[in-house]
Amino acid sequence: MNQLDARFTPLVEAVSSVLYGKEESITLALAAFFAKGHLLVEDIPGVGKTTLAKALASLLGLEFNRIQFTSDLLPSDILGVNYFNQKQSEFVFKKGPIFTQFLLADEINRSMPKTQSALLEAMEENSITIDGERYELEEPFFVMGTQNPYEEVGTFKLPDSQLDRFICAMSIGYPAHEAERAILAQKKPKRIPAHTHITPEEIKEIQDAVSRVHLSDALLDYLQAIIALSRNGVYFTHGLSTRGALALAQMTRAWACMHGRDYAIPDDVTAVAPYVSLHRLHFKEGKTTLERIRHVITSNTQPDA
């Protein structure tokens, strides 16, 4: 991994103090946040998904809500509901847990598709609509969705429209031997050091800096080469959508910014492209994996910048 900018090293180290040995996953999660996207984490239970979410919310100083998705969860349990207040003799809107800044949608694929779709408008437009009335969500608004592997009993496959709302997807994986030793040896859970918390002003400053990262014509050619590769019908059942292409460009900007540059280079593209593509692309033959996507991209596209 390229050297992080001095502004971001303390942030990654702070989260690493509670999620051992997962610096690359932490950096990717921060990049997704600063790119104003949403993050999907697919992994088996118990490897640190919730720990990552709580640590990030604490680090960023964001209001945090967690929704445990189950098969009987209803859209109103997420968004809220209008109820009749007899004292006031009128309908009153009771806000649901989606009214927060950092939403952990835990085990999202355990719920029915109708419930999953309750997040679509919120993730795309930072707002929800109840009985024809629109409600704005507070900014920043970040959704971290977690899901169990589809092979597990009691899961429902997320539709492509839902998956496409996540700017990137990743797995945390098992800890390395030394990291797991430290976990086993610790006597009590650690917390994010208070001095590492960043302010809303700093968050906005970083997000604005990400949006200003320059993509040269040569780099745009490289981005389009990857997009065209996904759509040529040779490897994948269908290619990246326009939203997926925009996600690739925005994550490239965020990765460049986090590594101290106001311009992007091909290494930024190849670093994030597999994660942007993992949940969007499906191989015609065989299982889609991060390693396979990375190999196809790096073997079939040649950067000119």
N, C-alpha and C positions, 0 to 999 in steps of 0.2 A: 504494500500500500504506500502511495506517495506520502511525503511528510505533510502533516496537518499544519494549517496556519496557527500561529500562537494564540489567536482568540479562541480557537476551538479545542485545543489540546486539553485545557483544564476541564472542559465540559465532558469530553469523552472519558477522561481519567476519573471524574466524579462518579459517573454512572458505572464505570468499571469497578469502583470500590464496592458496589453491591451486586453487580453481575460480572463475575470474574471471567477473564480470558475471552471476552466477546467484543473486542474493540472495533472490529470491522462491522459487525451487526449494529453496534451503537452508532457508529459514524453514518451508516446508511440510514438509520432511523432519523437521526438529526437532519440529514440531507433532505429526506422526504418532508420533514416538518418545515424547514426553511424554504423549500420549493413550493410551499403552500399546497401540498398534496396530502394524501392519506396513505397509511401503511397497512399491508396485510401480512400477517405472520402465520405460516402453516407449520405446525410441528406437533409432536406427541405431547400429551399433558406432562407438566412437571419439569420443563427444561428452562423456565425463566421468562416466559412471555409476559405474565402479569407483573413480575418483578421489573422487567424493562419498562413497561407502561407506567407504573407508579414512580419509578426513578426519573423517567423523562418528565412527567408532569410536575414532580417536585423541583427538578432542576430548572424548568422553564417557568416556574411560578404560576402554573395554570390551574384553574378550577377543574377538578377531576371527578368524573362519574363513571361507574362501571355498570354495564348491563350484562347479566348472565343470560345468554340466549338459550331457550329451551323450546321443545316442540309445542308447548301450549302458550308461548308468549304471543301477545297481540300487538298490532301496530300502535294502538292507543297506549300500551304499556311503555312505549318508547317516546312517542310524540307528545302525548298528553290528551286531554279530553275536555269537551264542554259539558258542564253539569249544571243542573238547575238549582240555584241558591234560593231556598224558600224565604229566607229573611230579606233578601234583596229583591225577590220576585223577578229574577232575570238569570240568564245563562252566564256562567263564569267559566273562563278557560283555566284549567289546572295544568301547568306545564309538566311535561315529562322529563326524564333524565337526559334527553338529548340537548336540553338547554344547559350547556356547559361549554368549556373551552377544550378540554381533552376528554374524549369519550372512548372508553375501552369497550368495544363490542366483542365480548368474550365468547368464544366457541360459536361464532356467528352461523356456522353451517349446521348447527343443531336445531335451528328454527325453520319453520315453513317458508317457502318462497314469498308468500304474501307479507310476512313479517320482515324478511330481509329487505324487501322493496321499500319499506318505510324510510330507509336511510338514503334513498336515491337522490331526492331533491336536496336534502341537507348537505350531502357530500358534493353536489355539483354547484349549488347556488347559495350555500350558507343560509338557507331559509327553509321553512316548512309551511304547508298550507293545510289548515284545519277548517272544515265546513266553509270553504271559500275565502277564508281570511288568511292573509300571509303574515308570518311571524319571522322576523330576522333573528339570526343566531349571533351570539357575541363573537368578535374576532380577537385573536386567532381562534379558529375552530379546526380541530384535528381529530380524526378518527383513526384509531389503531384497532383493526379487526384481527382476531385470532381464530383459527379454525383447526380442528383435528383432521388428520389424514382421512381422505374419502373412504378408505377401506374400512374404517371403524364403523361399528353398528350405530345406527341412530343419527346419521348425518345426511344432509340434503345438499346436493351440488349447487353452488352459487351460479346464477345465470351470468352470461357474459356481460350483460349490461351492468350488473353489480360489480363484477371483477374489474371492469374497465374504469370504475370510479377510483380504484386504488392506484396511486402513481407507481408503486412498486411492491413487490412481494419477496419475502425471504423466509428462511428457516434459521433458528438459533442453533440447534444441534446440541449434542452432548458436550460437556466441558472437557477440556484437555486434562490429562492426568494431574498435573500440578495444580490447576485451577480447582479441580474437584477435591483435591486434598485440602486446599484452603477452605473450601465450603464445609467439608466434614469437620474441620478443626475449629471453626468459628463457634463461639459460645453464645452469641446473641446476634440478631440481624443488625446489619449496619444501615446507616441513613446517609442520604446525600449531604455533604458538608454545606452548611448554610452560606459560607462565603463564596461558594461557586454558583449560587442562584443568579440568574440573569433577569433583567428588568423588562417590562413591556416595550420600553423605548429601544432597548438593545435588540430585542426580537424584531421589531419593525425595521430597524436599521439594517440588520442582516438580511431580512427578506427583500428589502429594497435593493441591497447590494447584489443579491442573487439575480434579480430581474435586470440589472444593468450589465451583467457579464456578456461580453461580446462573442458572437459566433461568426467566424469569418466565412466567406463564400466557400473556401476549400473545406472547412469543417461541416458546413451545411451539405456539401456534396457527399461527405462521408456519412452523415446522418441519413441522407436520402438513399445511399447505397444499402445501408442496413435495412431501412424501411422497404425498399424494393425487393431485397433478398427475402424478407418475410412474406412478400406477396406473390412471388413468382410461381408458387404452386409446387415447387420441387420438394421442399422439406415439410412445410406446415399445411394444415387443413385450411387455414385462412390467415391473412396477414394482420399487421398492426393497423388499427383504425387511426383516423386522424387524431382522436383524443390520445391514443397511444403514442403517436408520433410527437405530439406536443409534450406528453409526459417525458419522453426520451430527451427532448431538447431542454426541458426545465430541470430535470435531474442532472443533466450534463452541466448546466449553469451552476446548480447548487454544489456539485462535487468540485468544480473548479474554484468556486468561492471559498469552500472549506479548506482548500489546499493553497490558498493565498494568492489566487490569480483573478484578475478582472477580465480575462479572456479564457476560452476553453481550448483544450488540445485533444487530439485523438485518444490519448490515454484516459481522459475523463469519460469519453463516450464508451469505450470498451469496459471501463470499470462499472458503469451503471446499467448498460444495455441488457445484460442477462437478467437483472432484477426487474427492470421495467417490462421485460418480455415474458418472464417465467409464467405468469398467470394469464397471459394473453395469447400465447402461441401454443399449439399442440402439434406434435410431430405426427405425420401420417402413419408412421409405423413405430411402435414402441413408446415407452413412457417418456414424458417430458421431464427433464432434469436440468438443473442450473448448469451442470458441467457440459451437457450435450448442446445446450443453447450457446454457451460461451465458445465451444469448439466450432460450431457452425458459423458463428459471426466472425470470429477471428480468422478462420480458414478461408472464408469466401469474400471478404471485403478488405480492401487495401486503402488505408488512409493516405491522403495526399498532402495533409498539413501536419 
